[in-house]
Amino acid sequence: MIRTVIFLFVIFFYATPVLAWWEKEHQVVAIIAENNLSEAARKQVNLLLDGESLASVSSWADSIKSDPKWAHSKRWHYINAGPNQNFDKHRPVPVGDILWALDYFYQELQKPDNSKQARREALMFFVHFVGDVHQPLHVGKYDDAGGNRVAVNWYNSPRKHNLHRVWDGLLTHSKLSAKEYAKTFEKPSKSQRLKWQHSTFADWANESLILNENIYDFGVGEDQKIMPLGRWYHEKNQPIAKKRLHQAGIRLAFYLNRIPLN
C-alpha cells in the first residue's frame, strides 16, 4: 500500500501541468500591485475583500484545486503551446485555459449586477492568474507539460526536482518575507512602466513563450536523463524570474485601476 501511494505521488509530481508559483511569489506580485493601486481601486478591493489584502488571497485559487467543486479550475492555471505557435489569434479551448480565465474573470469583476461574492471570487482568481501567466512555464510545451516532465538535479540536492518547480520558486527563493522581498524591486522608468501596462493578456503569454528559449538552455548535453542545474543556470535566469514578478505586479495594478467605479 505504501509503495502504491509513493508511486502515485511520483507520477503526479512529474506529470501534472498545473503547479503554480509558490505562495511567496504570488504574494510579492500582489504587494507590488497594492503599492500601485489608485485610491479608488484600493477602496473597491478593500470592499470586496472585507479588509483583507490582495497578498492574503493571492494563492486562494491554488488552495481550492483539491475541492471537487473547483476541480475543473485546474485547467485555468496554464496553457501549453506547440512548435512555432503564439497566441495572437488564440481561441480558448472548451475546458478553459489561463487566457480564457484572465478574460472571463476580469469581465466578471467589472459587472455591477454580480453579487459581492461572485466579484470577490473573480478578483481572487484574476490576481492569481496574472501571476501564473508571467511564470514562463505556465505557458509551456505540450510534450513535457510545461517542464513538469523534465527532471533536474538542482544544486546537487538529494530531493527530486523538475524544471517547472525550479521556476515556481527556487530561482527567486529568499529568506526575506514577501513584503521585504517586494521592497527590493526598483521602480520602473516611466517609459518602461507604460510599455508593461499597455499590453494584453495574449502579449503576456507570448512573452512567457519566448522566454522558454532561455529556460531550456541548460549549458550541458540535452541527452542526459536528469539535467544538472546550479549556480550558472540560477544566475542567468534569476533576473528574468524577478522581472516577471515585477511586470505581473505593475500590470495587475494597471488592470485593477481601470475597473469602473460601481
DRENTOR-670999 format. One record per residue (C-alpha): residue number from 1; x, y, z. Coordinates in nm, 4 decimals. Last residue first. Layout:
REM residues N
+-----+----------+----------+----------+
!   i !        u !        v !        w !
+-----+----------+----------+----------+
! NUM !        X !        Y !        Z !
...
+-----+----------+----------+----------+
***
This chain:
REM residues 262
+-----+----------+----------+----------+
!   i !        u !        v !        w !
+-----+----------+----------+----------+
! 262 !  -1.9765 !   5.0972 !  -0.9136 !
! 261 !  -1.6469 !   5.2622 !  -1.0070 !
! 260 !  -1.5105 !   5.1478 !  -1.3426 !
! 259 !  -1.2217 !   4.8972 !  -1.3445 !
! 258 !  -0.9131 !   5.0567 !  -1.4975 !
! 257 !  -0.7160 !   5.0680 !  -1.1703 !
! 256 !  -0.7482 !   4.6889 !  -1.1428 !
! 255 !  -0.5885 !   4.6483 !  -1.4859 !
! 254 !  -0.2998 !   4.8791 !  -1.4013 !
! 253 !  -0.2449 !   4.7210 !  -1.0601 !
! 252 !  -0.2170 !   4.3735 !  -1.2142 !
! 251 !   0.0192 !   4.5082 !  -1.4778 !
! 250 !   0.2616 !   4.6527 !  -1.2246 !
! 249 !   0.2559 !   4.3339 !  -1.0172 !
! 248 !   0.2960 !   4.0986 !  -1.3129 !
! 247 !   0.5809 !   4.3025 !  -1.4578 !
! 246 !   0.7697 !   4.2880 !  -1.1279 !
! 245 !   0.7200 !   3.9132 !  -1.0879 !
! 244 !   0.8366 !   3.8645 !  -1.4461 !
! 243 !   1.1418 !   4.0775 !  -1.3803 !
! 242 !   1.2326 !   3.8562 !  -1.0839 !
! 241 !   1.2153 !   3.5413 !  -1.2962 !
! 240 !   1.4340 !   3.7007 !  -1.5654 !
! 239 !   1.6863 !   3.8271 !  -1.3090 !
! 238 !   1.7012 !   3.4739 !  -1.1617 !
! 237 !   1.7736 !   3.3152 !  -1.5000 !
! 236 !   2.1462 !   3.3501 !  -1.5658 !
! 235 !   2.2487 !   3.3458 !  -1.2005 !
! 234 !   2.0490 !   3.0277 !  -1.1384 !
! 233 !   2.1672 !   2.8458 !  -1.4507 !
! 232 !   2.5307 !   2.9121 !  -1.3695 !
! 231 !   2.4803 !   2.8417 !  -0.9977 !
! 230 !   2.3131 !   2.5018 !  -1.0349 !
! 229 !   2.1471 !   2.2694 !  -1.2834 !
! 228 !   2.2390 !   1.9085 !  -1.3592 !
! 227 !   1.9730 !   1.7845 !  -1.6056 !
! 226 !   1.8459 !   1.4356 !  -1.5282 !
! 225 !   1.8088 !   1.1916 !  -1.8175 !
! 224 !   2.1008 !   1.3441 !  -2.0048 !
! 223 !   2.0760 !   1.3744 !  -2.3828 !
! 222 !   2.0437 !   1.7502 !  -2.3624 !
! 221 !   2.4189 !   1.7988 !  -2.3336 !
! 220 !   2.5022 !   2.0811 !  -2.0959 !
! 219 !   2.4593 !   2.4606 !  -2.0859 !
! 218 !   2.0988 !   2.4122 !  -1.9798 !
! 217 !   1.9378 !   2.6408 !  -2.2382 !
! 216 !   1.5806 !   2.5176 !  -2.1949 !
! 215 !   1.4742 !   2.8200 !  -1.9928 !
! 214 !   1.6266 !   3.0632 !  -2.2385 !
! 213 !   1.4039 !   2.9511 !  -2.5272 !
! 212 !   1.1060 !   2.9281 !  -2.2894 !
! 211 !   1.1333 !   3.3050 !  -2.2544 !
! 210 !   0.9557 !   3.3441 !  -2.5892 !
! 209 !   0.6528 !   3.1573 !  -2.4548 !
! 208 !   0.6419 !   3.3734 !  -2.1444 !
! 207 !   0.6384 !   3.6863 !  -2.3594 !
! 206 !   0.3658 !   3.5364 !  -2.5787 !
! 205 !   0.1536 !   3.4708 !  -2.2698 !
! 204 !   0.1893 !   3.8296 !  -2.1531 !
! 203 !   0.1021 !   3.9604 !  -2.5002 !
! 202 !  -0.2082 !   3.7383 !  -2.5035 !
! 201 !  -0.3213 !   3.9012 !  -2.1784 !
! 200 !  -0.2824 !   4.2372 !  -2.3480 !
! 199 !  -0.0227 !   4.5094 !  -2.3173 !
! 198 !  -0.0227 !   4.8775 !  -2.2343 !
! 197 !   0.0986 !   4.8405 !  -1.8776 !
! 196 !   0.4441 !   4.6991 !  -1.9423 !
! 195 !   0.5274 !   4.9596 !  -2.2049 !
! 194 !   0.3914 !   5.2384 !  -1.9874 !
! 193 !   0.6009 !   5.1217 !  -1.6915 !
! 192 !   0.9128 !   5.1034 !  -1.9070 !
! 191 !   0.8593 !   5.4553 !  -2.0383 !
! 190 !   0.8049 !   5.5931 !  -1.6884 !
! 189 !   1.1106 !   5.4128 !  -1.5561 !
! 188 !   1.0495 !   5.1077 !  -1.3401 !
! 187 !   1.0578 !   5.1493 !  -0.9629 !
! 186 !   1.3264 !   4.9366 !  -0.8059 !
! 185 !   1.2287 !   4.5983 !  -0.6661 !
! 184 !   1.3962 !   4.5043 !  -0.3368 !
! 183 !   1.0916 !   4.6223 !  -0.1388 !
! 182 !   0.8872 !   4.3283 !  -0.2680 !
! 181 !   1.1327 !   4.0949 !  -0.0955 !
! 180 !   1.0638 !   4.2539 !   0.2415 !
! 179 !   0.6879 !   4.2156 !   0.1989 !
! 178 !   0.7238 !   3.8576 !   0.0739 !
! 177 !   0.9447 !   3.7786 !   0.3720 !
! 176 !   1.3170 !   3.7610 !   0.3104 !
! 175 !   1.4912 !   3.4249 !   0.3324 !
! 174 !   1.4854 !   3.4148 !  -0.0451 !
! 173 !   1.3951 !   3.1715 !  -0.3219 !
! 172 !   1.3641 !   3.3512 !  -0.6551 !
! 171 !   1.5076 !   3.0720 !  -0.8696 !
! 170 !   1.3624 !   2.8056 !  -0.6399 !
! 169 !   1.0146 !   2.9480 !  -0.6744 !
! 168 !   0.7990 !   2.8061 !  -0.9482 !
! 167 !   1.0841 !   2.8173 !  -1.1979 !
! 166 !   1.2707 !   2.5355 !  -1.0259 !
! 165 !   0.9407 !   2.3511 !  -0.9815 !
! 164 !   0.8747 !   2.3625 !  -1.3550 !
! 163 !   1.2195 !   2.2228 !  -1.4289 !
! 162 !   1.1710 !   1.9197 !  -1.2085 !
! 161 !   1.3072 !   1.8453 !  -0.8666 !
! 160 !   1.3827 !   1.5334 !  -0.6679 !
! 159 !   1.5499 !   1.5879 !  -0.3326 !
! 158 !   1.9127 !   1.4805 !  -0.2858 !
! 157 !   2.0161 !   1.8332 !  -0.3879 !
! 156 !   2.3145 !   1.8547 !  -0.6221 !
! 155 !   2.2439 !   2.2254 !  -0.6794 !
! 154 !   1.9166 !   2.1328 !  -0.8536 !
! 153 !   1.9381 !   1.7941 !  -1.0257 !
! 152 !   1.6683 !   1.8217 !  -1.2886 !
! 151 !   1.3858 !   1.6047 !  -1.4200 !
! 150 !   1.1973 !   1.7495 !  -1.7185 !
! 149 !   0.8431 !   1.6095 !  -1.7007 !
! 148 !   0.6968 !   1.9112 !  -1.5227 !
! 147 !   0.8659 !   2.1435 !  -1.7708 !
! 146 !   0.5419 !   2.2892 !  -1.9071 !
! 145 !   0.3769 !   1.9538 !  -1.9638 !
! 144 !   0.6804 !   1.7964 !  -2.1365 !
! 143 !   0.5416 !   1.7480 !  -2.4884 !
! 142 !   0.2831 !   2.0244 !  -2.4760 !
! 141 !   0.5423 !   2.2928 !  -2.4152 !
! 140 !   0.4919 !   2.5755 !  -2.1714 !
! 139 !   0.2905 !   2.8855 !  -2.0979 !
! 138 !   0.2774 !   2.8134 !  -1.7265 !
! 137 !   0.6477 !   2.7509 !  -1.7829 !
! 136 !   0.7146 !   3.1222 !  -1.8276 !
! 135 !   0.5689 !   3.2262 !  -1.4905 !
! 134 !   0.4019 !   3.5504 !  -1.6023 !
! 133 !   0.0770 !   3.3651 !  -1.6770 !
! 132 !   0.0653 !   3.2442 !  -1.3173 !
! 131 !   0.0894 !   3.5859 !  -1.1539 !
! 130 !  -0.1945 !   3.7322 !  -1.3578 !
! 129 !  -0.3787 !   3.4086 !  -1.2836 !
! 128 !  -0.3666 !   3.4624 !  -0.9088 !
! 127 !  -0.4958 !   3.8177 !  -0.9036 !
! 126 !  -0.7702 !   3.7263 !  -1.1519 !
! 125 !  -0.8906 !   3.4291 !  -0.9489 !
! 124 !  -0.9099 !   3.6333 !  -0.6303 !
! 123 !  -1.0883 !   3.9176 !  -0.8088 !
! 122 !  -1.3415 !   3.6847 !  -0.9706 !
! 121 !  -1.4068 !   3.5222 !  -0.6338 !
! 120 !  -1.4767 !   3.8635 !  -0.4797 !
! 119 !  -1.6956 !   3.9580 !  -0.7755 !
! 118 !  -1.9064 !   3.6461 !  -0.7279 !
! 117 !  -1.9249 !   3.7027 !  -0.3525 !
! 116 !  -2.0310 !   4.0652 !  -0.3977 !
! 115 !  -2.3096 !   3.9525 !  -0.6245 !
! 114 !  -2.2888 !   4.0333 !  -0.9932 !
! 113 !  -2.5036 !   4.3241 !  -1.1141 !
! 112 !  -2.2082 !   4.5648 !  -1.1129 !
! 111 !  -2.0168 !   4.3518 !  -1.3684 !
! 110 !  -1.6495 !   4.4538 !  -1.3632 !
! 109 !  -1.5119 !   4.1513 !  -1.1798 !
! 108 !  -1.6935 !   3.9185 !  -1.4169 !
! 107 !  -1.5102 !   4.0757 !  -1.7119 !
! 106 !  -1.1729 !   4.0312 !  -1.5450 !
! 105 !  -1.2783 !   3.6787 !  -1.4529 !
! 104 !  -1.3538 !   3.5793 !  -1.8117 !
! 103 !  -1.0514 !   3.7449 !  -1.9735 !
! 102 !  -0.7985 !   3.6005 !  -1.7324 !
! 101 !  -0.9692 !   3.2597 !  -1.7353 !
! 100 !  -0.9763 !   3.2301 !  -2.1158 !
!  99 !  -0.6085 !   3.3176 !  -2.1279 !
!  98 !  -0.5338 !   3.0684 !  -1.8496 !
!  97 !  -0.7172 !   2.7820 !  -2.0147 !
!  96 !  -1.0784 !   2.6692 !  -2.0423 !
!  95 !  -1.2498 !   2.3358 !  -2.0938 !
!  94 !  -1.3692 !   2.4412 !  -2.4423 !
!  93 !  -1.0246 !   2.5690 !  -2.5551 !
!  92 !  -0.9878 !   2.9437 !  -2.5878 !
!  91 !  -0.9166 !   3.0737 !  -2.9399 !
!  90 !  -0.5830 !   3.2484 !  -2.9684 !
!  89 !  -0.5155 !   3.4765 !  -3.2612 !
!  88 !  -0.2022 !   3.6458 !  -3.1258 !
!  87 !  -0.1332 !   3.3465 !  -2.9031 !
!  86 !   0.1874 !   3.2068 !  -3.0492 !
!  85 !   0.2831 !   2.8738 !  -3.2031 !
!  84 !   0.6093 !   2.7827 !  -3.3743 !
!  83 !   0.6112 !   2.4389 !  -3.2050 !
!  82 !   0.3052 !   2.3612 !  -2.9913 !
!  81 !   0.1818 !   2.5568 !  -2.6937 !
!  80 !   0.0550 !   2.4784 !  -2.3469 !
!  79 !  -0.1740 !   2.6946 !  -2.1349 !
!  78 !  -0.1792 !   2.7244 !  -1.7592 !
!  77 !  -0.3758 !   2.7856 !  -1.4401 !
!  76 !  -0.7274 !   2.7539 !  -1.5837 !
!  75 !  -0.7094 !   2.3803 !  -1.6350 !
!  74 !  -0.7093 !   2.3232 !  -1.2600 !
!  73 !  -1.0418 !   2.5090 !  -1.2348 !
!  72 !  -1.2452 !   2.1984 !  -1.3214 !
!  71 !  -1.1715 !   2.0518 !  -0.9787 !
!  70 !  -1.3440 !   2.3520 !  -0.8153 !
!  69 !  -1.6401 !   2.1834 !  -0.6507 !
!  68 !  -1.4312 !   1.8704 !  -0.6006 !
!  67 !  -1.2043 !   2.0766 !  -0.3678 !
!  66 !  -0.8392 !   1.9823 !  -0.4282 !
!  65 !  -0.7924 !   2.2849 !  -0.6532 !
!  64 !  -0.9238 !   2.5221 !  -0.3848 !
!  63 !  -0.5881 !   2.6197 !  -0.2313 !
!  62 !  -0.4362 !   2.7131 !  -0.5654 !
!  61 !  -0.7005 !   2.9741 !  -0.6465 !
!  60 !  -0.6651 !   3.1100 !  -0.2929 !
!  59 !  -0.2971 !   3.1841 !  -0.3562 !
!  58 !  -0.3276 !   3.5631 !  -0.3896 !
!  57 !  -0.5844 !   3.5942 !  -0.1102 !
!  56 !  -0.3541 !   3.7297 !   0.1621 !
!  55 !  -0.1478 !   3.9273 !  -0.0890 !
!  54 !  -0.4525 !   4.1149 !  -0.2154 !
!  53 !  -0.5068 !   4.2335 !   0.1405 !
!  52 !  -0.8105 !   4.1567 !   0.3548 !
!  51 !  -1.0348 !   4.4486 !   0.4514 !
!  50 !  -1.3625 !   4.2876 !   0.3570 !
!  49 !  -1.2132 !   4.1529 !   0.0329 !
!  48 !  -1.4679 !   4.3155 !  -0.1975 !
!  47 !  -1.4729 !   4.6434 !  -0.0041 !
!  46 !  -1.0943 !   4.6661 !   0.0312 !
!  45 !  -1.0536 !   4.5977 !  -0.3395 !
!  44 !  -1.3034 !   4.8707 !  -0.4205 !
!  43 !  -1.1332 !   5.1186 !  -0.1872 !
!  42 !  -0.7899 !   5.0430 !  -0.3321 !
!  41 !  -0.9236 !   5.0888 !  -0.6823 !
!  40 !  -1.0465 !   5.4388 !  -0.5957 !
!  39 !  -0.7197 !   5.5311 !  -0.4241 !
!  38 !  -0.5237 !   5.4189 !  -0.7268 !
!  37 !  -0.3302 !   5.0971 !  -0.6868 !
!  36 !   0.0474 !   5.0884 !  -0.7290 !
!  35 !   0.1604 !   4.9654 !  -0.3872 !
!  34 !  -0.1179 !   4.7055 !  -0.3922 !
!  33 !   0.0157 !   4.5711 !  -0.7222 !
!  32 !   0.3668 !   4.5288 !  -0.5831 !
!  31 !   0.2135 !   4.3533 !  -0.2831 !
!  30 !   0.0097 !   4.1215 !  -0.5072 !
!  29 !   0.3107 !   4.0190 !  -0.7171 !
!  28 !   0.5119 !   3.9552 !  -0.3994 !
!  27 !   0.2283 !   3.7488 !  -0.2534 !
!  26 !   0.2136 !   3.5322 !  -0.5640 !
!  25 !   0.5872 !   3.4687 !  -0.5380 !
!  24 !   0.5560 !   3.3871 !  -0.1681 !
!  23 !   0.2840 !   3.1291 !  -0.2287 !
!  22 !   0.4740 !   2.9300 !  -0.4848 !
!  21 !   0.4092 !   2.9892 !  -0.8492 !
!  20 !   0.1602 !   2.7332 !  -0.9675 !
!  19 !   0.1537 !   2.3592 !  -1.0379 !
!  18 !  -0.0999 !   2.2760 !  -1.3054 !
!  17 !   0.0903 !   2.0603 !  -1.5551 !
!  16 !   0.0808 !   1.7391 !  -1.3507 !
!  15 !   0.3138 !   1.4698 !  -1.4803 !
!  14 !   0.6243 !   1.4730 !  -1.2626 !
!  13 !   0.4696 !   1.5222 !  -0.9205 !
!  12 !   0.1609 !   1.3179 !  -1.0031 !
!  11 !   0.3630 !   1.0153 !  -1.1111 !
!  10 !   0.5829 !   1.0495 !  -0.8024 !
!   9 !   0.2819 !   1.0691 !  -0.5737 !
!   8 !   0.1202 !   0.7670 !  -0.7375 !
!   7 !   0.4356 !   0.5625 !  -0.6840 !
!   6 !   0.4609 !   0.6705 !  -0.3204 !
!   5 !   0.0997 !   0.5737 !  -0.2569 !
!   4 !   0.1492 !   0.2346 !  -0.4244 !
!   3 !   0.4647 !   0.1683 !  -0.2256 !
!   2 !   0.2758 !   0.2440 !   0.0962 !
!   1 !   0.0000 !   0.0000 !   0.0000 !
+-----+----------+----------+----------+
***
